[in-house]
Amino acid sequence: MPRRHDSPSTSDHPTPIVVNDNAAWCWFQDERALVDPVAGLLLVGSIASTTGVDGERRGGNVEVTVVDLTTGRADVVVLHERLESDDHDVPALWHRPDGRWLAMYTRHKTDDLTRWRISEPDDPRHWGPEQTFDWSPHTGGSGVTYANLHELDGRLYCFARAVNDDQCALVSDDHGDTWRYAGKLFTRPKVGYVNGYTRYTSTPTRIDLITTDHHPRDYDNSVYHGFLDADGLHRTDGSIVDPHPLSGDAPSQVDLTSLVAAGSTLPEGGRWPGVRLGHGWTVDLRRAADGTLAAIVSARADDGPAHPDEATERFRPVLDHRFLSARLPPGGDWSVHPLALAGAGLLPHEQDYTGLVAIDPDDLDSVYLSSAIDPRDDTTLPHHEIFHGRTTDAGASWSWTPVTEHSAHDNLRPIVAPGDPSTVSLLWFRGSMASSQDYRCEAVLLRLPRAPHLSREAVTPARTPRR
């Protein structure tokens, strides 16, 4: 793929810089990118593809790109050579209180190991040896996927899809030096490939999550919300679902609060009135300092439950996906509004994949959308482009500005890296993608000034080194 940049947009955004010429990521890991504002560094995890640049040598490498935000220099560090050419293996990153970085990663359900490495103090370009946790006594050899790192009351959790393909967790009381199995967060009989897909966001005293029933190609998913704190697993209203989560028989996610119910429709008088929403999938979740939550959900439009023939459902094209914006004020109820059209499924065999949306973790009124449909007028575009959306009414309506235009390749899966509320660090990858294992893409970074109205007190402060 030519090392070219997209044309500058009419919004006068600067040109993005390429930080890794063979990179992609999945979206069920937290955090995939983080800024250390003290050191002036940005870290982003990715997986190199065998069909990407230098793929014969790099294919399957688990990589962390370390970007010096002062000079723009990007150093690609290999955490594990040729683990697996699959974007599901991307590492989750955590900045420890001692200034070291923790990276955790797995294969895509092809073995039972969660792997981790810890960097040298204040130096994410050098890492200690890889260590592993073996889930097989708990999974029976069925595999583990994903890593999500979140702290609750001083204990570090690594959430993964593991036992029965349900959400489970490892816990660490020494900032990730050692790990032990905690238990299952949810459980239910499997339908099709796996059980629910979960996104998380956290403060030191609370972990919020949104999750689905199963994979959307196998089931007409609803999306549910709940949260963990010292008193247990709760529904949105605070009522307790499980007073001792991860310690015994796990509840089903259907016991949580329904955020977007399969078969629901949006109210008459607004955008998309009467359109049936189903086969939901979780996209992003963020929390502000005042307790406000913002979520993005994708759903099929006017598409009924999965076909009885799983093989037919697996390859049936889905041409109309929608992105929904949801907002939960402190002490209130969820409100759900249309965000943008997402268009056809990104891949023929993964008909619910879309370009995705990233919420700005430091400004919940700001999102970055990847779509092949222009959100300003719903016209179809030759490729997925990145758009910046802003709301002034808690997500009820949005204004849009293009970030990329007239691109020669797709621009996919944006991330806004937390850590520095003064600047937006926007990442995405661009190129051609045939599957999660086969892509020729490069990761790019665009640094944007923060909107002047936003104060540091308006958002949850991202974790910085405690020195």
Secondary structure, DSSP 8 states (H G I E B T S, - for coil): ------B--TT-----EEEESS-B--SSSB-SEEEETTTTEEEEEEE--TTSTTHHHHTT-EEEEEEETTT--EEEEEEETTS-S-GGG--EEEE-TTS-EEEEEE-SSSSSEEEEEEEETTEEEEE---EEEE-HHHHSS---EEEEEEEETTEEEEEEE-GGG-EEEEEESSTTSS-EEEEES------SS-B--EEEEEETTEEEEEEESB-TTTS---EEEEEEETTEEE-TTS-EEESSTTSSS---GGGSEEEE-TTEEB-TTSSSBT-EEEEEEEEEEEE-TTS-EEEEEEEEES--S--SSHHHHHH-----EEEEEEEE-TTS--EEEEEEEEES-SBTTBTT----EEEETTEEEEEEEEEEE-TTT--EEEEEEEEEEE-SSTTSS-EEEESSBS-SSEEEEEEE--S-TTEEEEEEEEEEESSSS-EEEEEEEEEEE--TT--GGGS--------
